[in-house]
Amino acid sequence: AVGAPPIQLDSDLILGRDPKVPSGWSAPLPRLVILNDPRMEVSSQHAKVTLNFWDVCLTDLGSTNGTEIVTTDGRRQRLSEGSTVTIQPGTRIILAEVLEMTFEAQG
């Protein structure tokens, strides 16, 4: 959302309207990021962001209305359910075509 505070990426994240730790998740537990979406387009368990050493990975958790990324060169890619992509700084993440965020690296 415009003007929303940045989400610190210091642990794995679960993004959604009503996120919960997925069953079978091993420690350390992910941080749950509640996304305010009055139109209810974003799924309660929408996507997860995981850290794999220096890589930042985005996975669609079987959301109803999908997860897309837009790379820095403008290419759009829709994630299929359960698929994971590695994202680079500057990648835009679009959840359910209504909520957009950009992955940025702090120097």
C-alpha positions as CSV (number, residue, x, y, z in Angstrom):
1,A,0.0,0.0,0.0
2,V,1.2,3.5,-0.7
3,G,2.8,5.0,2.4
4,A,2.8,1.7,4.2
5,P,5.8,1.3,6.5
6,P,8.5,-1.0,5.1
7,I,8.4,-4.6,6.3
8,Q,11.8,-5.6,7.7
9,L,13.1,-8.8,6.1
10,D,15.0,-10.2,9.1
11,S,13.2,-13.6,9.1
12,D,10.9,-15.6,6.9
13,L,7.5,-13.9,6.4
14,I,3.9,-15.2,5.8
15,L,1.8,-12.6,4.1
16,G,-2.0,-12.7,4.1
17,R,-5.2,-11.2,5.6
18,D,-5.1,-13.7,8.5
19,P,-1.7,-15.4,8.3
20,K,-0.8,-18.4,10.4
21,V,2.3,-20.5,10.7
22,P,1.9,-23.4,8.2
23,S,1.7,-26.8,9.8
24,G,5.0,-28.7,9.9
25,W,7.1,-25.4,9.9
26,S,10.3,-25.8,11.7
27,A,12.0,-23.2,13.8
28,P,12.7,-20.4,13.6
29,L,9.1,-19.4,13.2
30,P,8.2,-16.9,10.4
31,R,6.9,-13.5,11.1
32,L,3.2,-13.1,10.3
33,V,2.4,-10.0,8.2
34,I,-1.3,-9.1,8.3
35,L,-2.3,-7.3,5.1
36,N,-5.3,-5.0,5.3
37,D,-7.5,-5.7,2.3
38,P,-11.1,-4.5,2.8
39,R,-12.1,-6.0,-0.6
40,M,-11.0,-9.5,0.6
41,E,-9.0,-10.1,-2.6
42,V,-5.9,-11.1,-0.7
43,S,-6.1,-14.7,0.7
44,S,-5.8,-15.3,4.4
45,Q,-2.6,-17.3,3.7
46,H,-1.4,-15.7,0.5
47,A,2.4,-15.9,0.1
48,K,5.6,-16.5,1.9
49,V,8.9,-14.8,1.7
50,T,11.8,-17.0,2.7
51,L,15.5,-16.3,3.2
52,N,17.9,-18.8,1.7
53,F,21.4,-17.4,2.7
54,W,21.6,-14.3,0.5
55,D,18.6,-15.3,-1.8
56,V,15.1,-13.9,-1.1
57,C,12.5,-16.3,-2.3
58,L,8.7,-15.7,-2.9
59,T,6.2,-18.6,-2.9
60,D,2.5,-18.5,-3.6
61,L,0.6,-20.4,-0.9
62,G,-2.3,-21.4,-3.1
63,S,-3.9,-18.0,-3.0
64,T,-7.3,-17.5,-4.6
65,N,-6.4,-14.5,-6.7
66,G,-2.8,-15.1,-7.4
67,T,0.7,-13.7,-6.9
68,E,2.7,-11.9,-9.6
69,I,6.1,-10.4,-9.8
70,V,7.3,-7.6,-12.1
71,T,11.1,-7.7,-12.6
72,T,13.2,-4.6,-12.8
73,D,13.2,-4.9,-16.6
74,G,9.4,-4.9,-16.6
75,R,8.6,-8.6,-17.2
76,R,5.5,-9.9,-15.4
77,Q,5.4,-13.5,-14.1
78,R,2.5,-15.1,-12.4
79,L,3.4,-17.7,-9.8
80,S,1.6,-21.0,-9.9
81,E,0.5,-22.5,-6.6
82,G,3.4,-23.6,-4.5
83,S,6.0,-22.4,-7.0
84,T,9.0,-20.4,-5.7
85,V,10.9,-17.7,-7.4
86,T,14.1,-15.9,-6.3
87,I,13.5,-12.1,-6.4
88,Q,16.1,-9.4,-6.8
89,P,16.1,-5.9,-5.3
90,G,13.6,-3.7,-7.3
91,T,11.2,-6.6,-7.9
92,R,7.6,-5.6,-7.5
93,I,5.3,-8.1,-5.8
94,I,1.6,-8.0,-6.6
95,L,-0.9,-9.9,-4.5
96,A,-4.3,-10.6,-5.9
97,E,-3.9,-7.7,-8.4
98,V,-4.8,-5.2,-5.5
99,L,-1.8,-5.0,-3.2
100,E,1.7,-4.1,-4.4
101,M,5.0,-4.0,-2.6
102,T,8.6,-3.6,-3.8
103,F,11.5,-5.6,-2.5
104,E,14.4,-3.2,-1.8
105,A,17.8,-3.9,-0.3
106,Q,19.2,-1.6,2.3
107,G,22.8,-0.7,1.7
